[in-house]
Amino acid sequence: MEKFPLHLNPEQITLARNLQMEAAKVWNATCNIHRTVYGRYHYWLKEGALKSLLKGKYGIHSQSVQAVVETYYECCERTRELHAQGGADWKYPYRRKRFFTVIWKEPGIARMGRILRLSNGRGREPLIVKLPERLVGTAIHQAQLVWHRNQYWLHVTVEKPALIKVRGDVTAAIDPGEVHAVTITGGNDALVISGRLLRSFNRLRNKGLRKFQRAISKTKKGSRKRKRLLVKKYRFLNWLERRLAHILHTISANTARWCLQRNVNTVYIGNPEGVRKKDCGRKHNQRMGQWAFGKLRGLLEYKLKRHGIELIPVDECGTSGTCPVCGEYTKQTGRVYRCGNASCGFTGIHRDVLGASGILDKSVNGGFTKGRKLPVTVDYLRPKVLAPKRAA
C-alpha cells in the first residue's frame, strides 16, 4: 500500500466530497437493508443479493458500490470472530455516516503516464489525480480516496517485485525501547537503533500543539482567524506525521536488512505492555503514551514477513535486569548494566543489549542461563530525516 497527499483544485475537492457522500449513502443503505430484512423475515441477506439490490442506484462506479458492500460484510465477519473470542463489547456496523472512503478497483482505474483517471461510471465526471514519481511504472490494482488531517489522500495498492526469502535457521531477539527504538541481537553481534529523533519530534509536536491550542482558544467559533489557525495547525501536524512515519519506516527497514544479511528466520520481540502501564509521573506517562511501539511492531512484522521471517511477541519481564553471570535480578537506573550482587559485580554492557540477549536466551532456552555468551560487537545507528533539495 502506497499513500500520498492530493493537491486538488476547488472543483476536484467538491467532486471528491460528493463521491464520499455517495459512498456513505451506499453504506447507510447496506446497514438499513441488512437489518430490516432480518427484522421482518429473520433472514440475513447474502452479500451477492445486496450488491444486486444496490446496483446502478448511486453516483459512483459500480465496482465502488460493491467495494462498500464488501467492507460492510468484512466488518460483520470480524465482529462475529471477536464475539466468538469473548469480545462482547464489539458491535455490528449500525451507525449512519455522512462521508465514507471511496474505493476504485482495476476496472475503474485508467492511467496515462503519471495521470491517474478514476472512473465514477458512464456519463459522470472522473476524478483525475497525478501520481508521484516513485509510482511511475508500477501496476496499480486498487485506489482509495481518504480524508486525513484536513486533506485528501490517495491510498493505492501496487504490485511489487518478489523479495529474497531467507533460507537460514538463525534466531534473533529484539528489545524495543523508547530511548533506543530497536536493539537486536543474534548472539554474536548486536545493533542498537536510536529513537531519540522520534522523541524530539514528539516533543516538538507537544510544544506546537500547546501554542496553537492557546491561540485557537482565544478566537470565536467560525471566525476567519480561527480558520487560518486551524489550517496552520493541521499543516504542522501533517508535516510532523510524515517525518515520524519516515523515521519508523527507516528503523524497521534497517532492522529487516540486518536480519536478511545474517539469514535470520525467526525473531522474538519483547512485549513492553507492563512497562507502559506503570504510573511514573506526568512527563514519563506522556512519553509512554506517545511511544509508537504498536506501529513499529506492525512495520517490522510486515517487512520481515516479506522475506519469510517470522516475528513472535514474547514476555520481556526481567530481561534487562537479570545478570548473565550470576543470574540475580537488579533494578537498573542507567544505560550501562550493573549487577547488584556484591560477589559478582558484573558491569560494562549496554542495558538494552543485555535485554535483547535475555529475550533471546529466555525464548530459546525457556529461561535465563548463567554464564551465557554476550554479543562481542555492538553497532549503533541513528536514523535521519533527509530534507528535500530546493529547486535552483
Secondary structure by P-SEA (a helix, b strand, c coil): cbbbbbbccaaaaaaaaaaaaaaaaaaaaaaaaaaaaaaaccccccaaaaaaaacccccccaaaaaaaaaaaaaaaaaaaaaaaacccccccccccccbbbbbbccccccccccbbbbbccccbbbbbbbbccccccccccbbbbbbcccbbbbbbbbbbccccccccbbbbbbbccccccbbbbccccbbbbbaaaaaaaaaaaaaaaaaaaaaaaacccccaaaaaaaaaaaaaaaaaaaaaaaaaaaaaaaaaaaaaaacccbbbbbbccccccccccaaaaaaaaacaaaaaaaaaaaaaaaacbbbbbbbbccccccccccbbbbbbcccbbbbcccccccccccaaaaaaaaaaaaaaccccccccccccbbbbbbbbbbcccccc
